[in-house]
Amino acid sequence: MALSDTTIIRRSMSSRMFSTVTTVLTVAVAVALMLTLLSMRDSGRRAFERGTGNMHLLISGDASPLVSVLNGIFYADPPARPIDEAKFNELRNAFPASFLIPTQQGDSYLGLPVLATAPEFFTRFSPDPTFNPDDPGTAGEPWSFADGRAFEKPFEVVFGARAADETGIRIDDVINLTHGTDLSRKAANRAGAFEPHVHDEYEYRVVGILEPTGSAHDRAVFSDLTSSWIIHAHDRRVLEDSSVSITTEADLLPQDRLITGIYGRVATRPGSSVSALIPAILSQLRSDPTITVAQPKEEIDSLFGIVSNIDQILIAMAAAVLVSSGIAIMLALYNSMEQRRRQVAVLRVLGCSQGRIFGLVITESAFIGLFGAIAGLAGAFVGATAVAGALKARVGLVVDPVFDPRTTLLVLLGTVLVAATAGLIPALIAYRTPVAKNLRPIG
């Protein structure tokens, strides 16, 4: 009974199981590495763009616009240079704004960043870039609460989805915030300044838990500005008079009313997310040397422009690994040809043409590439999930790995093509195998 090509190839591969599995795994590693890099590059960019939300401007006292965005939106480090309330009021009257929302960072809860802000943070600003607070028919979504509501008075807090999940917090729980963060602790140790400490004197009540947004805000805790100013002023007053037991809003001085960032959006027409006034407003604001003005979306584009060269290097390395796996396929088949010359000669005697022998070897090589590509795709899902988990744990950036179908298909087809090409030399050896010489009795 004549054997089919598939049966011949299957038996050939199973007779060299260790070599076949090792080669398939080599291909799988290369494919998984390349697909993971491509997926995380695209998904990471989308995650950063989600974090900037629907603001047009971010105003702060940070050293540069990029630092301002990383600190003010992604909680990389508490901003070091605050803006006083008088400057905020001046800016509020400087241009036609849809919203100007003050924020303050510098406190924490169990290592999570605390963002003190105004109630408009939950009604005007949104992590969804398509949400236009001035357009009732906007397609975007504002904040959504999984439980509870936004804060309405001092010493009420709202937890982001991930912050609530990590801490197990529930509505009506009472917490105490830490004045300072782990990062400010390191800075304090270097500068000999204050150490972060828990404010046991002031209790905050949890009134809301947000739905996940896929942005860095999911790992934050939100409080109102007044309560933040009060606990900071309390430290000042205790240093001035150790007998002070409690501080209220009436005790606040102008130097206590500080903010570290302003989320701003220029007024736009319904149906539009941009304004022709933005360039003129940027020019006006940037003429003020006391503030730093950033366009979050442009800064993210700039950041990815900087790291794109690294992306290209990593992808080139993945491509080199893929080519190396092709060489591994070629070597595995080449070495097997030295042991299979007699088998090839027998097939020739049984009626296989030289062309069919050539095709069998090419097909076997392509099958190795195909199996490796499929295993690599599965490995890429695992790898991308692991990288996303690490980014979430270390940076707080929520990245949802997504594999573009066209890119994935191109990588898989390219892998099979590389594998088939790697089989050319072993196929030529099989093609040229002399029948009579290799059918002589052994020994």
Phi, psi and omega in degrees: 000129183290139179271140176284161178300321180298319179294318179298315181294318181298316180293324178296317181288321182288334178289342177237053189302314183298313180297319181295312182296318180298317180293318177300318179295324177298316177295318182299319180298316180296315180294316179299318180297313182293315180294323178296316179298314181295318181294313184291330177296311181290317182292322179297319179297316179296323179295318178295319180294325176298322184294330183288337175065210186261015176282153174260327187227149169232117183252133181205185174253012183294167187291330182210160179300319181294317177299321179300316180292315181297322180281313189283335184246324185252006172057038180291323184198141177298127178304141187264338185245106183280169175242137181277166185296329179296318178295321178299315180296325177295317180292326182296334180260006188275333183203161181287102184253140170290319171203149169227107187249117179285145176223156175219133176242166179138345177253170182207167174219113183052039178087352179272142180289145176250128177248112175272134186204187180261161180302334180297344179302324184268348182251332184253312177280148176213142175295344178279114183298338184273355182281123178247109183294345181266359183240107180300336181263018182299145180277341183284169183246136172282186176300147177232137183260126174287331179200143175080212188209179175284159178292149182235349181206170180302149176067031166243143182228154176238137180256137169293162186301313183288323178300318179294320181295319182290324185265346183070024185289152179227160177302138179079001172295151179247131183229166172238133181272156176261127176281102184116172180226175176299324179291319179291334175298316179296318179295321180295320179297325179286322187266351182074022181270198185294154173262143175304144181210151180280133177271086179291343183288339186236124179256135177252139178255132179283122182243349183204149174229125186276155170287154177300141178243349184076017180241174179295340179295343179296337182259013184254160173245135186245130176229173179272158185296320185300315180295326177293318178297323183295313183290331176288319179295328180299318178298318178299316183291324179294322177296326181280328182209106185294348181275354180295130183252330182210150178236140179237177181298330180294339182273356184290136175253164179306324180289349177274335185273074183248150175230157182248351179195157178228119174277122183233145175225131178281143180300134180231163177281153175304136181088356180237144179253358180232168180224142178291347181279346187302312181302318180294320179293319177301315180298319179295313183291322183288350175282350178270113184286351184272353182229159173244129183245126181237145167259104188308315182297317180293325179291323176294319176299319179296319179299315180288335173294324179291317185274355182297326178296322177294320177304314183296322178295315181295319179292323176296322177295320178296321178296322178296321177296322179295318177296320178298323177293327174297320177296323178297321176298314181299316181294319180298316180287324179298314179295325180288331180297326179296332181265349187246013181299320180295320178298319178297317180298320179296317179298323178296318180295325181282000173116359178288130177281166177299322179296321179292319176301315179301314181294324179299316181292317178298317180295319178300318178297318179295322178298319177300316177297320180295313179297320178295322179295317180295316178296323179294323177297317177297318178295327179295321177300316179295314182296316180295322177295320179294317179295318179298321178296321179293318178296321179294319183286321187268323186248338183084007180273123181269112181243126177258106182300125178230130180258113178297124184303319182292315179296317180298316180297319179297319179295317181294315179294321178297323179295315179297321179295316178299318180296316179297320178296323179296338181275359184298312183294311175300325179294322178295321178297316179295321180299323184266006181297120179288132185288306186300317182298323185268001174256003177297146177303137180284136178091000000 
